Amino acid sequence: MQTQTNYIKSLDGVRAIAILLVMAFHFGIIRFGWMGVQLFFVLSGFLISSILLKEKDRPSPLTQRLKKFWIRRSLRIFPLYYIYLTVFVVICLFTAFPPGYFRDLPYLYSYTFNLTRIANSWHESPVYTHFWSLCVEEQFYLFFPFIVFLLSRRNLRGLLVIVLIAGPLFRWAFGNYLVHIGKAPFEVFDVIYWFPLSHLDAFFTGTAIPLLGLKDRIKKPQWLFVLGCLLAVGAGIINYLYESHGHSLPTSMGYNFGDVNSYQHIWYYTVLNLFTASLLLLLVSSYNSVPGNFVKGILENNVLVAIGKVSYGMYILHWVIQTQLVERWIPVSESNKYWLFLVDVPVVYVFALLSFHFIEQRFTQLKDKFTTGNTPVKATTLSTKN
């Protein structure tokens, strides 16, 4: 079970910011809201590697450690996900909504839906399209424990360097291949965005913090955070000026979704990964600082923490609630989307809170029943799992 000493309150604030960014993106309010998923990937890498590295130091057999990790992850992630999918099986049987659901269902059930984006027959659905990121995370959870448990720490550090270098190179090569086979620019961006190897460096960027012991070794993490902010904001402004888009700077921040003209499919991810890692390091650092305490104070706001605690449910439910409930009553337009978003957030929160108490917690309480020994610090991602 998670103990108070292991709980980092501000990380719930990070989850809240991430899910609010994604929701605002789907509402058409900010073009850079897609980066919320990137925050979750880096956060997942940090939290999961922290768990696995602690398990690595224990003398228990490999099979027992793997079983323990996968059971605890499954009890946290699977119940709401599969209940949601099954509910729409029933709905689709009677209403044929959402269209194409039964064709995509095998990929959704097997957490391989993200791999369908490269197909020309792909279509978008607010019921389940956003589950691509959950697939990426599950694919990461499947192989990453083997890497951590089987490699020495020295080899893990070497692999970390290789992945951080190979990540952008892979996106460059994959992008060239997609152009070669005739994919349009937006498709190139989208296919790369959905592909699991495109985000491997995001997970490993988060892994760098516990693997290299950065929270104890970096005495002034506030300076790395400042550099991370300058890198992210500066790169965005330069890209905005270069691209000269019709979107305003506050709307896109230079991170407009779908652009590849300035090789955004290569450097977007790296810049955002480094920024997120600098933020996480600031929050978990063993050294207090005025900037760090200020940022923590913002992220430990009670509202943000409350949202962060149920962010997994909000991620799963938010788009279908927006399109099939809120917008059914009041269609979204340029004139009302801002205040309607403020209505949508508490509605989604209430549904997620009910899900958290009546579905998710009932299964997470079974973690200790199905695993033995001391349990690691509890981690959450979204994708937002908490």
N, C-alpha and C positions, 0 to 999 in steps of 0.2 A: 504494500500500500504506500501511497505517496505521503511523505512526512512533511511537516512544516519547514524543516531545515532544508529540504530539497526543493521546495516550491519557490520559484522565482516569479513573483507577481507580475513584473513588468513584461514578461513574455506573453502573458495573456493579452496585454495591451498591444503587443506586436501582432498577435493573431487578429485582434479586433480591427486594427488599421488595415490588415491584409484583406479581410473579408469585406470591409466597407469599400475598399478600393475596387474589388471585383464587382460588387453590387452597383457601384456608381458607374463602372464601365458598361455593364449591361443596361443601365438606364440611359446611356448615351450622354452622361454628364461630363465625364473626363475621359479623354482618349488614352491616358496613361494608366488607367485603372487595372489593366491586365497585369501590371507588374506585381500586383498583390499575390498572384500565384508564385511568382519568383521568390517573394519573401518566404512563403511557406516551404518551398523546396530547400532553401538554405537553412531555415529553422529546423526542418525535418532532419537534414544531415547532421546538424549540431546535436539535436536531442537523441536521435537514434544511435549515433556513434558514441555519445556519452554513456548510454546504457550498455552498448556492446563492449566497449573498452573496460567497463567495470566488471562485466561478466567474464571477459577474457582473463582477468587476473584471478579468477576463482578456479579451484581445482576440479570442479565437476566435469564429467565427460562431455565431449562435443555434442553428442546427440541430445543430451539433457538440456544443454544451454540453447541449442537450436529450438527444441520443442518448447522450452519456456518462453523464448522470445516470440515465436510464431503464434503460440496460443494466446498470449497476452495482447499481441497486435490484432489478432483475429477477433477476439472478444470486444475490442474497442471499435474496430472499423466495420466488420462485416454485418452485424445485426441491422442497423439502420439502413445501410446500403441495399442489402438484399430484400428487406421488407419493402422499401421504396420501390424497387424494381418489380417485385411481385404484385404490389398494389396496382401498378400500371399494366401488368399483364391482365388483370381482371378488367380494368377500365377499357383497355384496348379490345378485349374480346367483345364488349358490348357496344363500343362507340367507334372503333377503328382509330382511336387517338391514343398516342401520337402516331402519325403516319410513318410507316417503315419500321415500327418498333420491333416486330418479331424477326425481321431480317437482322437487326442490330443486336438483338437480345443475347445470342450466344457470345458475342464479343464483350458485351457488358457483364455477363455472368462470369466470364473467364478473365476479366480485367485486361483485355487486349483491345478494347475499343479504340484506344489512341492510335493503333496501327492501321485503322481503316481510313485515316485521313488522306492517305496517298491515293486512294481509289477515286476514279472519276465519278462514281455513283454516290459519293458521300453527300449527305445533306445535313443541315443544321436543325436541331430540335432543342428548345429551351427546357424540355423535360430531362434530358440526359447528356447533351453535348458537353457540358462542363465537367463531366465525369472523366474526361481524358486525363486530367491531372491526377485523379485518384488512381488511375491505371498506371501512370508513370511512377507514382510512389510505391504501389504494390510490387511493381516489377523491381524496384530498387530494394525493397524489403526482402525480396525472394533470394537475391544473390549476395547482398552486402554482408550479412552475418558470416557467410563462409569466408569472405575476404578478411574480415576482422579476426575471426577465430583461428584461421589457418596460417596467416602471415605473421611474421614477427613485427614488432613495432618499427624496427628499422626499415623493413621492406614496405610496411604500410606508408611510412614517410616518403619513400622513393616512389611508390605508386601514386601518392598524393601529388607530387610534383609532375609526374607524367600526365595524370588526368587533367590537371589545371592547364597544362600546355596543350594537350591534345583536344580539349573541349572546343576552343575556337577554331582549331584546324579542321576538326570534323565538320563543324557547321559550315565552314567555307567550302570544303570538298563536297559535302552533301548538297549545298545550295547550287554549286556548279552542275552537279549531276541532274538536279531537278530542272534547271534551266535547259539543260541539254535534251531532256526528254519532253520538253515543251510545256512545262508548267508556267502559268502566269505569275507575275511578281507576288501578288497576294497569296497565291497558293504556295509558292516557295516559302514565304514567311510562315504560313499556317502549318504546313507539313513539318517543317523544322521545329516549330513550336510544340507540336504534339509528339515528336519522336523522343523516345526515352534517352538515347545517347546524347541528345542535345543538352540535357540537363544534368548529366553525370557530374560535370564540374561544379554545378550548384550545390549538390549534396556534399561533394568533397570539400568545397569551400567552407561549409558549415563544420565538416569533420575536422578541419585544420585546427579549430579552437581547442577541443579536448585532446586531440592527438599530439599536438605540439605544446600543450600546456600553456597556451597563450594567456589565459586569465591570471596566471600567477607570474608569468615571465614579462609581460608588457606592463610596465609601471605607469605609463601615461597613455592609456587607451583613448583618452579624449582627443589626442592629436591624430590618431589613426581615424577616429570618427570624423574629425574635421576634414581630413584628407579624403575620406570616403564621400562626404557630402560635396566637397569641391569637385571631385571627379564626376559624380553623378550629375550634379547641376551643370557643371561646365560642359560636359560632353553633350548633355541635352540641349543647352543653349546653342552651342556650335552647330549641332545637327539641325536645329530649328532654323537658324540663319542660313545654313547651306541649302536646306530643302525648300524654304520659303512656302510652307503649306498655308492653306486657307484657314487652318485651325489656329486659334489664338495660343500664345505661349502658355498661359495658365491652364488651358484645356489639354494641351498635349505635353507640355514640358519638354518638347523635343523627342518624346518617346511615343510617337504615333504608331498605333498597331498596324501591321501589314506592310510597312515600307521596307524595301531592300536596296534602294538606290544608293545609299551610303554604307552599304554592307551592315545595316542594322541587325540583320539576322546573325551576325558574328559577334559584334561588340556590345549590343544591348545587354546580353545575358552576363557577360563578364563584368561589366561595370556595375550592374545591379547586384550581382553576387558579392562583389567586394564591398559595396556600400552596406548590404545587409549584414555581412560578417563583421564589419566595423561597428555597426549598431549593436549586434549581439555581444560582441566583446566588451563594449562599454557597459552593457547591462549586467553581465556576469562577472566582470573583473573583480579581483580581490582588493583592488585599490580604489578608494573613494576619491571622487573629484567633484568640483562644483558643477561642471557641465554634465557629468554623469548623473549626479543626483537630480539635476534639473530635468533631464530626459526621462529618468526613472519616474520622477514625480508626475510627469505628463502621462506616461504609459500606465501608471498605477492608479489612474483615475478610476473611481468605482464603476462608472458607466462602461468604460473601455474594458475593464477586467470582466465585468458581467457578460459583455458581448463575446470576449475572447473565450470564456469558459464553454460557450455553446456554439462556437464558430464552425465546428464540423457540421452540425445540424443545419446551421444557417447556410453553409456552402451547398449542401445537398438540396435544400428546399427553396432557396431564394429565387431562382429563376422561374420555376414553375408557379410560385406564389405571385411573382411580379406579373407574369404574362397571363396566367389563367385565373387569377383572383383580383388583384388590384386593378390591372388594366382592363378587365372586363367591366368594371364599374366606371372607371375614368380613363379613357385612352390617353396615353402619354403624348404630349406635344412639347414644342420648344417653350411655350409659355407657362406650362404647368409642371414640367418634369422635376424641377428643383424641390418644390414643396411636396410634390407627390412622392419623391424619394424619401423625404422626411416622414411621410406616412408609412411608406413601405417598410422601412427599417424596423420600427417597433412591431409591425405585424409579423414579419419574418422572425424576429427575436422571440415572440410569444410562441410561435409554432415550434421553433428550435428548442425553447425551454421545456415545452411539454415533451418533446422527443427525448430530450436529455434525461428527464426525470422518469418517464414511463417506459422508455425503451433502452436507451444507452446505459444508464446506471444499473439497470437490472442485470445486464450482461457483464459490465466491468466489475461488479461485485463478485463475480464468479472467478476472477483471475487467480486468487489465492487457492481456491478449491481445486483448480486444475493444474497448478504449478506448485513445485515444492522448493524449499530453501528460501533464502532471503530474496526479496524481490527488488529489482533495480528501481531507480528513480523514474517515476512515471513521466512519459513524454507524450506530447500531442502535436498533431500537424493538421491540416486540412486535407494539407489539404485541407485540415484544421483539426486534427484529432487531439482531444485533450483529456 
